[in-house]
Amino acid sequence: MKKLMMSVVLLCLFTLVTSSVNAGPAPNLSSIQITHVGAENTDWIEVRDIPKTTLYGQNFYMAVRFIGYPDPNRIFLYQNGSKIPTTLVTEPFAREGIGNPYTGWVYQFKVPISYGSGTIVVQADGIRGGTYYSTIYGVKSVYQP
């Protein structure tokens, strides 16, 4: 019985020691890229297909890949040079981690479709400074219930 108890204790200690992670600090943001856009009646399209596609729906969606970690309070969207009010920007889907361990994230933003035309810019600051941008041009969208 003593050997069994000692084995269980050693197994628990071994599990605790090996499960501790020696992770370094999260990497600061180093780049961002808008990868896809979409709307309810158009589905997701790759950025390269923007010139030949018109988006139809009530909301404009955008997938943005962040390499490194952005400050979540310092991400802003612009349409044709004007800031889109942060009260209109939501994240309808969960963020997806990139890599193992995570070296970045994919955020998916949603705004009313009226903000999904022309030139769209995403601006973000890193968790330890630095400002990065991603721009897409020629987005066409039409409100469709």
C-alpha positions in Angstrom: 0.0 0.0 0.0 2.9 2.4 0.8 4.5 1.7 -2.6 1.2 2.4 -4.3 0.7 5.7 -2.4 4.3 6.7 -3.1 3.9 5.9 -6.8 0.7 8.0 -7.0 2.5 10.9 -5.2 5.5 10.7 -7.6 3.2 10.5 -10.6 1.4 13.6 -9.4 4.6 15.5 -8.8 6.0 14.4 -12.2 2.8 15.6 -13.9 2.9 19.0 -12.2 6.5 19.5 -13.1 6.2 18.5 -16.7 3.0 20.5 -17.3 4.4 23.8 -16.3 5.1 25.9 -19.3 8.2 28.1 -19.7 6.6 30.5 -22.2 8.3 33.7 -23.1 6.5 37.0 -23.5 3.9 37.3 -26.2 5.4 38.6 -29.4 4.6 42.2 -30.3 2.5 42.9 -33.4 4.7 42.9 -36.5 2.2 42.9 -39.4 -1.5 42.9 -40.2 -3.3 41.8 -43.4 -6.9 41.9 -44.5 -7.3 38.4 -46.0 -11.1 38.0 -46.8 -14.2 40.2 -47.0 -17.8 39.1 -47.2 -21.5 39.8 -46.7 -24.6 37.7 -45.8 -25.6 37.1 -49.4 -22.1 36.9 -51.0 -20.1 34.7 -48.5 -16.4 35.2 -47.9 -14.2 36.2 -50.8 -10.4 36.6 -51.0 -9.0 40.1 -51.2 -7.6 39.4 -54.7 -11.2 38.9 -55.9 -12.5 42.3 -54.7 -12.3 44.0 -58.2 -14.6 41.5 -59.8 -17.1 41.0 -56.9 -20.0 43.1 -55.5 -21.0 42.2 -51.9 -24.7 41.9 -51.1 -26.2 41.9 -47.6 -26.9 43.9 -44.5 -23.4 43.7 -43.0 -19.8 43.8 -44.2 -17.4 41.2 -42.8 -13.7 41.3 -42.8 -11.1 38.7 -41.7 -7.8 40.3 -40.6 -4.6 38.3 -39.8 -2.4 39.8 -37.0 1.1 38.4 -36.7 2.1 39.1 -33.1 -0.3 40.5 -30.6 -2.2 43.7 -31.2 -3.5 45.9 -28.3 -7.2 45.0 -28.5 -8.2 48.5 -27.5 -6.1 50.1 -30.3 -7.6 48.5 -33.4 -9.5 50.9 -35.7 -11.3 50.6 -39.0 -11.5 53.3 -41.7 -13.6 53.8 -44.8 -12.5 56.2 -47.4 -10.3 58.0 -44.8 -13.0 58.4 -42.2 -12.9 56.4 -39.0 -15.8 53.9 -38.6 -17.3 54.5 -35.1 -16.1 51.8 -32.7 -19.7 51.4 -31.5 -20.5 50.0 -34.9 -17.6 47.5 -35.1 -18.3 44.1 -33.6 -16.6 40.6 -33.6 -19.4 38.2 -34.5 -17.0 35.1 -34.5 -14.4 33.9 -32.0 -10.8 34.9 -32.7 -8.6 32.1 -34.1 -5.1 31.6 -32.9 -2.2 31.1 -35.4 0.6 28.7 -34.6 1.3 26.6 -31.6 2.1 28.4 -29.4 0.1 31.2 -30.8 2.2 33.7 -32.7 -0.8 35.7 -34.0 -4.6 35.8 -34.4 -7.3 36.1 -37.0 -10.0 38.6 -36.0 -13.3 38.8 -37.9 -15.0 42.2 -37.9 -18.6 43.2 -38.8 -19.9 46.6 -39.6 -23.0 47.8 -41.4 -22.7 47.3 -45.2 -22.8 51.1 -45.8 -19.2 51.1 -44.4 -18.1 48.3 -46.8 -17.4 50.3 -50.0 -14.4 52.1 -51.4 -11.0 52.0 -49.5 -11.0 50.1 -46.2 -8.1 50.4 -43.8 -7.4 48.5 -40.6 -5.0 50.2 -38.2 -3.6 48.5 -35.1 -1.0 49.2 -32.4 1.1 46.4 -30.9 1.0 45.4 -27.3 4.5 47.1 -26.9 4.1 49.9 -29.4 4.3 50.3 -33.1 1.4 51.1 -35.5 0.6 48.9 -38.5 -1.9 49.2 -41.4 -3.6 47.0 -44.0 -5.5 48.6 -46.9 -7.9 47.2 -49.5 -9.2 49.2 -52.5 -12.2 49.1 -54.7 -14.6 47.3 -52.4 -18.2 47.4 -53.8 -21.2 46.6 -51.6 -25.0 46.9 -52.0 -27.5 46.7 -49.2 -29.8 43.8 -49.7 -32.3 42.5 -47.0 
